[in-house]
């Protein structure tokens, strides 16, 4: 997967691209980067063209004081796809990236062939307490101390001492450590807080796609979730599956929030089978589609 760079409206965006075949767009979670997909990109690139960007404010992409809303992120991804000369893609989003993926499918349905939601945000209020606390005033100072080099070195030493045996087999620990370490950079930390506060408040997730899930009925949708997800509960997966007619549901036992890291083979198998077994959507926006009454859903709906 070759790393490349593109300027979109004057902003530097890094991305990884490789493989051949139908385009699969991989959208990482908050405080993440394209590196999160490294365990699944090689296998996926055997069948598909894989495009994995660092979202603005994340990874090696530019970190500015701009708009970090889901809509802005979706617009940037639209510009990336069009700028690279592609017409449409299967859109895969993990955690925060799942919220971006749903926003992308809503704003640009003509570009979305399929939708894949992996432990996705935006499907209910419930979310890990730590993320809710970080939206409170003063969290900037807390992160400044918690992510400073001395604190990171101390955390690494303690982690190795207490969890040495578990770390040898854990595939998700490096991903968690990369996310935590990235916040040592002041611009990355500011971008993280802007991104976080755009979708979460002290009460939980503040942005919900539940009132628009019925619009995904025309787009083949796969929902992948870790059964032991402690960041966003698996109940959101079941509720979304019930709200999206014809959707596929894959619950992976024994893994948590990062199913693509903890069970990469099963993730690749489920995604590949889904793509090869479904016809790509060809959606056009219509008045009837927009004015259709919303469908009530379960957990977290308002």
C-alpha positions as CSV (number, residue, x, y, z in Angstrom):
1,X,0.0,0.0,0.0
2,X,1.8,3.0,-1.3
3,X,1.5,6.2,0.7
4,X,0.7,9.3,-1.4
5,X,-0.3,12.9,-0.9
6,X,-2.9,15.1,-2.5
7,X,-3.9,18.8,-2.0
8,X,-7.6,19.3,-1.6
9,X,-8.6,23.0,-1.5
10,X,-5.1,23.8,-0.4
11,X,-5.1,21.2,2.4
12,X,-2.6,18.4,2.5
13,X,-4.2,14.9,2.7
14,X,-2.2,11.7,3.0
15,X,-3.6,8.4,1.8
16,X,-2.6,4.9,1.0
17,X,-3.6,3.2,-2.2
18,X,-3.1,-0.2,-3.7
19,X,-4.7,-3.2,-5.3
20,X,-6.9,-3.6,-8.4
21,X,-10.6,-3.9,-8.9
22,X,-13.7,-2.1,-7.4
23,X,-12.8,0.7,-5.1
24,X,-13.1,0.2,-1.3
25,X,-12.7,3.3,0.8
26,X,-11.5,2.6,4.4
27,X,-12.3,5.4,7.0
28,X,-10.5,5.2,10.3
29,X,-11.7,6.2,13.8
30,X,-11.0,9.2,16.0
31,X,-7.3,9.7,16.8
32,X,-6.5,7.0,14.3
33,X,-5.0,7.0,10.8
34,X,-4.8,4.8,7.7
35,X,-2.3,2.6,9.7
36,X,-5.2,1.1,11.6
37,X,-6.1,-0.9,8.5
38,X,-2.6,-2.4,8.0
39,X,-3.7,-5.9,9.0
40,X,-6.5,-6.1,6.4
41,X,-5.2,-3.9,3.5
42,X,-2.9,-6.6,2.0
43,X,-5.7,-9.2,1.8
44,X,-8.3,-6.8,0.6
45,X,-6.0,-5.4,-2.1
46,X,-5.9,-8.9,-3.7
47,X,-9.5,-8.4,-4.8
48,X,-10.1,-4.7,-4.7
49,X,-8.6,-1.2,-5.1
50,X,-8.1,-0.1,-1.5
51,X,-8.0,3.6,-0.6
52,X,-7.3,4.5,3.0
53,X,-6.8,8.2,3.8
54,X,-5.7,9.9,7.0
55,X,-8.6,12.2,7.7
56,X,-7.8,15.9,8.1
57,X,-6.6,16.5,11.6
58,X,-5.4,12.9,11.9
59,X,-2.3,10.9,11.1
60,X,0.0,12.7,8.6
61,X,-2.7,14.8,7.0
62,X,-2.9,18.6,7.7
63,X,-4.2,19.7,11.0
64,X,-6.0,23.0,10.8
65,X,-8.6,25.0,12.8
66,X,-11.2,24.2,10.2
67,X,-14.5,22.4,10.2
68,X,-14.3,18.9,11.8
69,X,-18.0,18.0,11.4
70,X,-19.1,14.7,9.8
71,X,-20.4,16.7,6.8
72,X,-17.1,18.4,6.3
73,X,-15.2,15.0,6.5
74,X,-17.6,13.5,4.1
75,X,-17.1,16.3,1.6
76,X,-13.4,15.9,1.8
77,X,-13.7,12.2,1.0
78,X,-16.0,13.0,-1.9
79,X,-13.3,15.4,-3.2
80,X,-10.6,12.7,-2.7
81,X,-12.5,10.1,-4.7
82,X,-13.4,12.5,-7.5
83,X,-9.9,14.0,-7.5
84,X,-8.3,10.6,-7.9
85,X,-10.6,9.8,-10.9
86,X,-12.9,7.3,-9.3
87,X,-16.7,7.3,-9.8
88,X,-18.0,5.4,-6.7
89,X,-16.9,3.1,-3.9
90,X,-17.8,0.6,-1.2
91,X,-17.5,2.8,1.9
92,X,-16.2,1.2,5.1
93,X,-16.1,3.2,8.3
94,X,-14.9,2.1,11.8
95,X,-16.0,3.9,15.0
96,X,-16.0,7.6,14.3
97,X,-15.3,6.6,10.7
98,X,-18.6,4.8,10.6
99,X,-20.4,8.1,11.3
100,X,-18.4,9.7,8.5
101,X,-19.4,6.8,6.2
102,X,-23.1,7.2,7.0
103,X,-22.9,10.9,6.4
104,X,-21.1,10.2,3.1
105,X,-23.8,7.8,2.0
106,X,-26.4,10.4,2.9
107,X,-24.8,13.4,1.2
108,X,-23.4,11.5,-1.9
109,X,-25.5,8.4,-2.4
110,X,-24.6,8.4,-6.1
111,X,-21.0,7.7,-5.1
112,X,-21.8,5.0,-2.6
113,X,-22.1,1.4,-3.9
114,X,-22.2,-0.3,-0.5
115,X,-22.0,0.8,3.1
116,X,-20.1,-1.0,5.8
117,X,-20.4,0.0,9.5
118,X,-17.7,-1.5,11.8
119,X,-18.4,-0.7,15.5
120,X,-19.7,2.6,14.2
121,X,-20.6,5.8,16.0
122,X,-23.8,7.7,15.3
123,X,-26.3,4.9,16.0
124,X,-27.2,5.8,19.6
125,X,-26.3,7.9,22.6
126,X,-24.4,5.3,24.6
127,X,-20.6,5.7,24.4
128,X,-17.6,5.1,26.7
129,X,-17.6,7.4,29.7
130,X,-14.0,8.5,29.2
131,X,-14.9,10.1,25.8
132,X,-17.8,11.9,27.4
133,X,-15.6,13.3,30.1
134,X,-13.1,14.6,27.5
135,X,-15.7,16.9,26.2
136,X,-15.9,18.8,29.5
137,X,-14.1,22.2,29.9
138,X,-10.6,21.7,31.1
139,X,-9.9,18.5,29.3
140,X,-7.3,20.2,27.2
141,X,-5.1,20.6,30.3
142,X,-5.7,17.0,31.3
143,X,-4.7,15.7,27.9
144,X,-1.6,18.0,28.0
145,X,-0.4,16.3,31.1
146,X,-1.6,12.8,30.3
147,X,0.0,12.8,26.8
148,X,3.3,14.5,27.7
149,X,6.4,12.5,27.0
150,X,7.1,11.6,30.7
151,X,3.5,10.3,31.1
152,X,3.8,8.3,27.9
153,X,7.1,6.7,29.0
154,X,5.6,5.9,32.4
155,X,2.5,4.4,30.9
156,X,4.6,2.3,28.5
157,X,6.8,1.0,31.3
158,X,3.9,0.2,33.6
159,X,2.0,-1.5,30.7
160,X,4.9,-3.7,29.8
161,X,5.5,-4.7,33.5
162,X,1.8,-5.5,34.3
163,X,0.6,-6.9,31.0
164,X,3.7,-8.4,29.4
165,X,2.2,-11.8,28.7
166,X,-1.0,-10.3,27.3
167,X,0.9,-7.9,25.2
168,X,2.6,-10.7,23.4
169,X,-0.6,-11.9,21.9
170,X,-2.7,-8.7,21.8
171,X,-3.2,-7.3,18.3
172,X,-5.2,-4.3,19.4
173,X,-2.7,-2.8,21.9
174,X,-0.5,-1.3,19.2
175,X,-3.5,0.4,17.7
176,X,-4.5,1.9,21.1
177,X,-0.9,3.0,21.7
178,X,-0.7,4.7,18.4
179,X,-3.9,6.6,19.1
180,X,-2.7,7.7,22.5
181,X,0.8,8.6,21.4
182,X,-0.5,10.7,18.5
183,X,-2.1,13.1,21.1
184,X,1.4,14.1,22.3
185,X,1.4,16.5,19.3
186,X,-0.3,19.8,20.2
187,X,-2.0,20.2,16.8
188,X,-3.2,16.6,16.8
189,X,-4.5,17.0,20.3
190,X,-6.5,20.2,19.3
191,X,-7.8,18.5,16.2
192,X,-8.9,15.4,18.3
193,X,-10.9,17.6,20.7
194,X,-12.5,19.5,17.9
195,X,-13.5,16.2,16.3
196,X,-14.7,14.7,19.6
197,X,-16.9,17.7,20.5
198,X,-18.4,17.7,17.0
199,X,-20.1,14.3,17.8
200,X,-20.1,13.7,21.6
201,X,-21.1,15.8,24.6
202,X,-21.1,15.0,28.3
203,X,-24.4,13.1,27.9
204,X,-23.2,10.8,25.1
205,X,-23.2,10.8,21.4
206,X,-24.8,14.0,20.2
207,X,-25.1,13.1,16.5
208,X,-27.4,10.3,15.4
209,X,-28.2,8.8,12.0
210,X,-31.2,6.9,13.3
211,X,-33.8,9.1,11.7
212,X,-32.2,8.6,8.3
213,X,-31.3,4.9,8.4
214,X,-34.4,4.1,6.2
215,X,-32.6,5.9,3.4
216,X,-29.9,3.2,3.4
217,X,-32.4,0.6,2.3
218,X,-31.3,1.1,-1.3
219,X,-27.6,0.6,-0.5
220,X,-26.3,-2.8,0.4
221,X,-25.2,-2.5,4.0
222,X,-23.0,-4.7,6.2
223,X,-22.8,-4.1,10.0
224,X,-19.7,-5.7,11.7
225,X,-19.4,-5.4,15.4
226,X,-17.2,-6.9,18.2
227,X,-19.4,-8.7,20.7
228,X,-17.3,-7.3,23.6
229,X,-17.2,-3.7,22.4
230,X,-16.7,-1.5,25.5
231,X,-16.6,1.8,23.6
232,X,-19.9,1.6,21.6
233,X,-22.3,-1.2,22.8
234,X,-23.2,-4.1,20.4
235,X,-26.9,-3.3,21.0
236,X,-26.4,-0.4,18.5
237,X,-25.5,-3.0,15.8
238,X,-28.7,-5.0,16.4
239,X,-30.9,-1.8,16.3
240,X,-29.3,-0.6,13.1
241,X,-29.7,-4.0,11.5
242,X,-33.4,-4.0,12.4
243,X,-33.8,-0.4,11.0
244,X,-32.1,-1.1,7.6
245,X,-34.1,-3.6,5.5
246,X,-31.9,-6.2,3.9
247,X,-28.8,-5.3,5.9
248,X,-26.1,-8.0,6.7
249,X,-25.1,-8.4,10.4
250,X,-21.7,-9.9,11.5
251,X,-21.1,-10.1,15.2
252,X,-17.6,-11.3,16.0
253,X,-17.3,-13.1,19.3
254,X,-14.5,-12.5,21.7
255,X,-13.3,-9.2,20.3
256,X,-14.0,-5.5,21.2
257,X,-14.1,-2.2,19.4
258,X,-11.4,-2.9,16.9
259,X,-12.7,-6.0,15.1
260,X,-10.5,-5.3,12.0
261,X,-7.4,-5.5,14.3
262,X,-8.5,-8.2,16.7
263,X,-10.0,-10.6,14.1
264,X,-8.6,-9.4,10.7
265,X,-9.1,-12.7,8.9
266,X,-12.8,-12.8,9.8
267,X,-13.2,-9.1,9.0
268,X,-11.7,-9.6,5.5
269,X,-13.8,-12.7,4.9
270,X,-17.0,-11.0,5.9
271,X,-16.3,-7.9,3.8
272,X,-15.1,-9.8,0.7
273,X,-18.2,-12.1,0.8
274,X,-20.5,-9.1,1.2
275,X,-19.0,-7.2,-1.7
276,X,-19.0,-10.2,-4.0
277,X,-22.5,-11.3,-3.1
278,X,-24.3,-7.9,-3.5
279,X,-25.0,-5.7,-6.5
280,X,-23.6,-2.1,-6.2
281,X,-26.2,0.5,-5.6
282,X,-27.1,3.1,-8.1
283,X,-29.0,5.7,-6.1
284,X,-30.4,9.0,-7.2
285,X,-31.8,11.6,-4.8
286,X,-35.5,12.1,-5.2
287,X,-38.2,14.1,-3.4
288,X,-40.0,10.9,-2.4
289,X,-36.8,9.5,-0.9
290,X,-36.2,12.6,1.3
291,X,-39.8,13.2,2.4
292,X,-40.5,9.6,3.4
293,X,-41.4,9.4,7.2
294,X,-38.5,8.2,9.5
295,X,-38.6,4.7,10.9
296,X,-38.4,4.3,14.6
297,X,-35.4,2.3,15.9
298,X,-34.3,0.9,19.2
299,X,-31.3,1.8,21.4
300,X,-30.5,5.5,21.6
301,X,-33.1,6.8,19.1
302,X,-34.7,10.1,19.8
